[in-house]
Amino acid sequence: MGSDIFRLRSRIALNAKGFEMFGTKSGLRLISSIVVIATAIVGPATAANALAPNPFSKTLNFLQGSFSGNRFIEGFTPGQADFGFTMEALLQRKALGDTTQSFKFAAAYSLQNPNLSGNFSTRNGFLFNSAGAVNYPLAGKFAFVSAVLKADNRDLRNSVLSSMVKNIKASGDLKGMTPTTFDRSWVMLGLAANGRTAAARQVATALIGGQLKDGSFNDGYTLEEGSTDGTGIALQALATVSNQGSNDFRSKVTAAKAKAVKWLQSTIQSGDHWESWGDYNINGTAYAVMGLKASGVAADKMIAWLKSKIATDGGFTTSWSNGAGDIYATAQAVVPALGKSYLDLLPR
């Protein structure tokens, strides 16, 4: 989703129930079967805060406490999971060096539990829509995060990836997929992170074809208007295929990246952040920074600005969170505040 939608959802939710609905949950109990599965994801548990560099130790605590039942990040409906945000929050925790049992549990819950994530025999789970078709953008994110965390879900992941490859049309889009920036980008990231680079290049053709005249990419909602987060995710996706394929393909990718970077640099505010709706935009700035980092462009001032928005509770504050950390912002802002893109988290 685009950051404007995140902001709207956050404002509505905060007005309806107050910030407490996003706060730390206590008295949580782990389900033993998931804990057993979780041990395969990362190594032995250590003190997470000892691994997290300052000023991020509180940020790790904030993220850990933001998981409902140590399982997921709540979405717009209280008590119900938003697995898109959950998987990105797992990336932030990974970047902070989290090796706690709660991290292993949360990762296994979303990535290694086929009864929850998906089953190609029954075609249910969050990887499928109500009609039983694969939700390709979420599946792409699932495949990418699984690669980063080395999740033990090879059979399901291969089924997801095979479905993607099988359903790529001549245009580069997937059958039944809404052709928007985030959809195409997450599909590309999932494919590329799992070695399906030729398929990722096919989707890249569609992604480049959707680039706006000013060099930006949309957020999937306001289709004829560029967004910082849409442009940032597109740059990360394009970076996965920038040195591949024919000379003609590489030239097109290079040109698309250059135009996107130029647009980001022309829309920056005060030299260090981006705005939306007249307010500073944490999520949009976070994605823009990751796009620049993936493109090899310096973003030191923007990174410093992101760090300056860490609240006393460890979360990243937004223009509407009244000085408190916002879960949706923090679930995307840690990696760029560390000076990285999502691509930097992939195993080498």
Stockholm file with secondary structure:
# STOCKHOLM 1.0

chainA/1-348         MGSDIFRLRSRIALNAKGFEMFGTKSGLRLISSIVVIATAIVGPATAANALAPNPFSKTLNFLQGSFSGNRFIEGFTPGQADFGFTMEALLQRKALGDTTQSFKFAAAYSLQNPNLSGNFSTRNGFLFNSAGAVNYPLAGKFAFVSAVLKADNRDLRNSVLSSMVKNIKASGDLKGMTPTTFDRSWVMLGLAANGRTAAARQVATALIGGQLKDGSFNDGYTLEEGSTDGTGIALQALATVSNQGSNDFRSKVTAAKAKAVKWLQSTIQSGDHWESWGDYNINGTAYAVMGLKASGVAADKMIAWLKSKIATDGGFTTSWSNGAGDIYATAQAVVPALGKSYLDLLPR
#=GR chainA/1-348 SS CCHHHHHHHHHHHHHHHCGGGGSCCCSCCCCHHHHHHHTTTSSSCCCHHHHSCTTCHHHHHHHHHHSBTTTBCBCSSTTSBCHHHHHHHHHHHHHTTCCSHHHHHHHHHHHSCHHHHCBTTTTBSTTBCTTSCBCHHHHHHHHHHHHHHTCSCHHHHHHHHHHHHHTBCTTSSBTTCCCCHHHHHHHHHHHHHTTCHHHHHHHHHHHHHTCCTTSCBCCSSSTTSCBHHHHHHHHHHHHTTTTCSCHHHHHHHHHHHHHHHHHHHHHCBTTTBCEETTEECHHHHHHHHHHHHHTTCCCHHHHHHHHHTBCTTSSEECTTTTTSEEHHHHHHHHHHHTTCCGGGGSCC
#=GC SS_cons         CCHHHHHHHHHHHHHHHCGGGGSCCCSCCCCHHHHHHHTTTSSSCCCHHHHSCTTCHHHHHHHHHHSBTTTBCBCSSTTSBCHHHHHHHHHHHHHTTCCSHHHHHHHHHHHSCHHHHCBTTTTBSTTBCTTSCBCHHHHHHHHHHHHHHTCSCHHHHHHHHHHHHHTBCTTSSBTTCCCCHHHHHHHHHHHHHTTCHHHHHHHHHHHHHTCCTTSCBCCSSSTTSCBHHHHHHHHHHHHTTTTCSCHHHHHHHHHHHHHHHHHHHHHCBTTTBCEETTEECHHHHHHHHHHHHHTTCCCHHHHHHHHHTBCTTSSEECTTTTTSEEHHHHHHHHHHHTTCCGGGGSCC
//
